[in-house]
């Protein structure tokens, strides 16, 4: 759910239907926005306590070679430091068409909730 990402921090993965503009769970894209949610929660004196780290994304190269588009939360190429501490947010799209359709909608949804990746 994305109704209130801070209240729903235990479920921070967002999937969006670009055509209908609704959150769904059957599309070929996924976004891990936990670093954005964590930032919002810290402003409230809370934390989600867990985010993806660079080692969690060790298969990104394989996905990219298979045609999956994996970006950072700004839509750029994923470029995380190689350590075990950095929180990494990412978005994966099955293809460029989905990225072009869903990317702007996802950015809009996140911005409306104060979760923009500045």
KENU-119820 format. One record per residue: residue number from 1; residue in one letter; x, y, z of N, C-alpha, C in turn. Coordinates in steps of 0.02 Angstrom, whole numbers. Each point is the difference from the previous one (the first is absolute). Layout:
<nodes>
NUM | a | X | Y | Z | X | Y | Z | X | Y | Z
...
</nodes>
This chain:
<nodes>
1 | x | 41 | -59 | 0 | -41 | 59 | 0 | 43 | 62 | 0
2 | x | -27 | 54 | -26 | 36 | 63 | 1 | -41 | 56 | 30
3 | x | -58 | -16 | 29 | -43 | 51 | 29 | 39 | 45 | 47
4 | x | 37 | -28 | 46 | 43 | 37 | 45 | 63 | -41 | 9
5 | x | 53 | 14 | -41 | 59 | -42 | 3 | 33 | -1 | 68
6 | x | -9 | 52 | 40 | 30 | -1 | 67 | -39 | -49 | 44
7 | x | -65 | 2 | -4 | -41 | -46 | 40 | 6 | -71 | -24
8 | x | 15 | -9 | -64 | 6 | -66 | -30 | 72 | -19 | -13
9 | x | 45 | 22 | 42 | 72 | -10 | -12 | 18 | -73 | -4
10 | x | -39 | -44 | 30 | 16 | -70 | -3 | -13 | -28 | -69
11 | x | -33 | 37 | -44 | -15 | -21 | -69 | 20 | 55 | -48
12 | x | 65 | 17 | -4 | 19 | 58 | -39 | 11 | -12 | -75
13 | x | -12 | -59 | -25 | 8 | -12 | -71 | -62 | 25 | -36
14 | x | 11 | 40 | -51 | -55 | 33 | -35 | -5 | -27 | -71
15 | x | -59 | -19 | -21 | -12 | -20 | -68 | -57 | 43 | -26
16 | x | 8 | 27 | -60 | -48 | 48 | -26 | -25 | -21 | -68
17 | x | -65 | 5 | -12 | -30 | -11 | -66 | -4 | 68 | -34
18 | x | 43 | 12 | -49 | 4 | 65 | -33 | -65 | 17 | -36
19 | x | -32 | -49 | -29 | -62 | 14 | -37 | -56 | 21 | 46
20 | x | -8 | -35 | 56 | -55 | 14 | 45 | 19 | 49 | 55
21 | x | 66 | 9 | 11 | 22 | 45 | 53 | -14 | -27 | 69
22 | x | 1 | -65 | 8 | -14 | -31 | 65 | 57 | -47 | 18
23 | x | 4 | -14 | 64 | 49 | -47 | 25 | -26 | -71 | -13
24 | x | 44 | -42 | -27 | -19 | -69 | -15 | 58 | -46 | 18
25 | x | -12 | -64 | -4 | 54 | -47 | 16 | 12 | -50 | -56
26 | x | -22 | 15 | -61 | 8 | -48 | -54 | 35 | 30 | -62
27 | x | 40 | 50 | 10 | 34 | 32 | -56 | 74 | -20 | -1
28 | x | 31 | 16 | -55 | 70 | -19 | -9 | 46 | 58 | 17
29 | x | -8 | 25 | 60 | 46 | 50 | 27 | -4 | -3 | 76
30 | x | 53 | 22 | 31 | 1 | 4 | 73 | 45 | 58 | 20
31 | x | -18 | 33 | 54 | 41 | 55 | 25 | 10 | -9 | 75
32 | x | 62 | 2 | 20 | 15 | -4 | 72 | 17 | 72 | 22
33 | x | -49 | 32 | 32 | 8 | 70 | 20 | 15 | 7 | 74
34 | x | 23 | -53 | 31 | 11 | 3 | 73 | 46 | 56 | 22
35 | x | 53 | 18 | -37 | 40 | 57 | 23 | -40 | 65 | 4
36 | x | -47 | 10 | -46 | -43 | 59 | 2 | -47 | -3 | 59
37 | x | -28 | -58 | 13 | -46 | -9 | 56 | 39 | 10 | 65
38 | x | 60 | -27 | 4 | 40 | 7 | 60 | 15 | 74 | 15
39 | x | 15 | 38 | -52 | 13 | 72 | 8 | -62 | 34 | 29
40 | x | -58 | -15 | -28 | -63 | 29 | 25 | -13 | -20 | 73
41 | x | 13 | -63 | 16 | -12 | -24 | 68 | 49 | 32 | 49
42 | x | 62 | 10 | -21 | 49 | 32 | 45 | -23 | 71 | 19
43 | x | -33 | 34 | -47 | -27 | 67 | 16 | -53 | -5 | 54
44 | x | -30 | -58 | 7 | -51 | -12 | 52 | 29 | -33 | 62
45 | x | 65 | -8 | 1 | 32 | -31 | 57 | -4 | -76 | 0
46 | x | -14 | -29 | -59 | -6 | -72 | -6 | 50 | -25 | -53
47 | x | 3 | -65 | -8 | 42 | -29 | -53 | -30 | -67 | -20
48 | x | 11 | -19 | -63 | -24 | -66 | -21 | 51 | -54 | 17
49 | x | 63 | 20 | 8 | 50 | -45 | 25 | 33 | -46 | -50
50 | x | -27 | -7 | -60 | 31 | -44 | -49 | -13 | 28 | -71
51 | x | 52 | 0 | -40 | -5 | 20 | -70 | 43 | -48 | -41
52 | x | -8 | 4 | -65 | 45 | -39 | -43 | 70 | 31 | 5
53 | x | 49 | -43 | -6 | 70 | 21 | 0 | 30 | -23 | -66
54 | x | 59 | 26 | -17 | 29 | -19 | -64 | 5 | -75 | -12
55 | x | 15 | -39 | 51 | 5 | -72 | -10 | -68 | -32 | -16
56 | x | -55 | 32 | 19 | -66 | -26 | -17 | -14 | 5 | -75
57 | x | 38 | 41 | -33 | -10 | 12 | -72 | 54 | -33 | -42
58 | x | 29 | -52 | 26 | 56 | -32 | -35 | -20 | -31 | -67
59 | x | -63 | -11 | -11 | -22 | -29 | -64 | -22 | 53 | -51
60 | x | 11 | 63 | 16 | -21 | 54 | -45 | 32 | -7 | -69
61 | x | 63 | -18 | -3 | 33 | -9 | -65 | -34 | -56 | -40
62 | x | -17 | -54 | 32 | -34 | -54 | -35 | -68 | 23 | -26
63 | x | -37 | 36 | 42 | -65 | 26 | -22 | 9 | 48 | -59
64 | x | 49 | 45 | 5 | 12 | 48 | -54 | 18 | -36 | -65
65 | x | 42 | -50 | 5 | 19 | -39 | -60 | -59 | -36 | -30
66 | x | -50 | -16 | 42 | -61 | -34 | -24 | -52 | 50 | -27
67 | x | 16 | 65 | 3 | -45 | 50 | -27 | -41 | 38 | 50
68 | x | 8 | -16 | 64 | -35 | 37 | 52 | 34 | 67 | 9
69 | x | -40 | 51 | 11 | 27 | 67 | 12 | -3 | 12 | 75
70 | x | 58 | 9 | 30 | 5 | 13 | 72 | 29 | 69 | 8
71 | x | -36 | 43 | 36 | 22 | 69 | 9 | 4 | 18 | 74
72 | x | 32 | 56 | 14 | -4 | 27 | 68 | -68 | 34 | 7
73 | x | -13 | 31 | 56 | -66 | 29 | 13 | -12 | 64 | -39
74 | x | 51 | 26 | -34 | -8 | 59 | -42 | -9 | -20 | -74
75 | x | 4 | -64 | -14 | -6 | -23 | -69 | 66 | -8 | -36
76 | x | 55 | 14 | 34 | 66 | -8 | -29 | 26 | -70 | 10
77 | x | 57 | -13 | -30 | 30 | -67 | 8 | 17 | -12 | 73
78 | x | -15 | -59 | 23 | 15 | -19 | 69 | 75 | 2 | 11
79 | x | 22 | 38 | 49 | 71 | 8 | 14 | 9 | 7 | 75
80 | x | 1 | -56 | 35 | 5 | 1 | 73 | 72 | -13 | 21
81 | x | 21 | 28 | 57 | 67 | -16 | 25 | 4 | -74 | 19
82 | x | 58 | -28 | -8 | 9 | -71 | 16 | 20 | -7 | 73
83 | x | -50 | 5 | 43 | 11 | -9 | 71 | -59 | -39 | 29
84 | x | 1 | -10 | 65 | -54 | -38 | 32 | -45 | 44 | 42
85 | x | 8 | 66 | -6 | -38 | 46 | 42 | -49 | 44 | -38
86 | x | 15 | 19 | -61 | -41 | 48 | -37 | -69 | -28 | -16
87 | x | -50 | 41 | 11 | -68 | -18 | -20 | -8 | 15 | -74
88 | x | -30 | -47 | -36 | -7 | 7 | -72 | -74 | -7 | -19
89 | x | -26 | 50 | -32 | -67 | -3 | -29 | 8 | -14 | -75
90 | x | -47 | -35 | -28 | 7 | -17 | -71 | -69 | -13 | -30
91 | x | -1 | 3 | -66 | -61 | -15 | -37 | 19 | -47 | -57
92 | x | -39 | -52 | -9 | 12 | -48 | -54 | -60 | -2 | -46
93 | x | 13 | 5 | -65 | -52 | -3 | -51 | 16 | -56 | -48
94 | x | -51 | -35 | -23 | 10 | -55 | -47 | 25 | 25 | -68
95 | x | -16 | 63 | -17 | 23 | 26 | -65 | -6 | 76 | -1
96 | x | 25 | 31 | -53 | 1 | 73 | -5 | -70 | 29 | -6
97 | x | -46 | -35 | -31 | -68 | 25 | -6 | -32 | 8 | 69
98 | x | 9 | -50 | 42 | -27 | 5 | 69 | 34 | 57 | 38
99 | x | 66 | 6 | -8 | 36 | 55 | 33 | -28 | 67 | -21
100 | x | -10 | 8 | -65 | -25 | 64 | -26 | -71 | 15 | 23
101 | x | -41 | -52 | 8 | -69 | 9 | 22 | -6 | 8 | 75
102 | x | 36 | -41 | 37 | -8 | -3 | 72 | 46 | 48 | 37
103 | x | 59 | 11 | -25 | 48 | 43 | 34 | -27 | 68 | 21
104 | x | -30 | 38 | -48 | -27 | 65 | 19 | -58 | -5 | 50
105 | x | -41 | -51 | -7 | -56 | -8 | 47 | 25 | -17 | 70
106 | x | 50 | -44 | 3 | 28 | -18 | 65 | 32 | 62 | 33
107 | x | 37 | 40 | -39 | 30 | 61 | 26 | -54 | 47 | 27
108 | x | -55 | 6 | -36 | -55 | 43 | 22 | -31 | -25 | 65
109 | x | -12 | -65 | 4 | -29 | -30 | 60 | 46 | 11 | 61
110 | x | 64 | -11 | -10 | 47 | 9 | 55 | 3 | 74 | 21
111 | x | 2 | 45 | -49 | 4 | 71 | 15 | -62 | 23 | 39
112 | x | -58 | -24 | -18 | -61 | 18 | 36 | 3 | -21 | 73
113 | x | 39 | -49 | 15 | 6 | -25 | 68 | 64 | 23 | 35
114 | x | 33 | 48 | -32 | 61 | 27 | 30 | 58 | -48 | -1
115 | x | 1 | -46 | -48 | 53 | -50 | -3 | 42 | 6 | -64
116 | x | 8 | 60 | -25 | 39 | 9 | -61 | 74 | -14 | 12
117 | x | 31 | -30 | -50 | 72 | -11 | 2 | 33 | 62 | -29
118 | x | 17 | 47 | 43 | 27 | 64 | -23 | 71 | -6 | -25
</nodes>
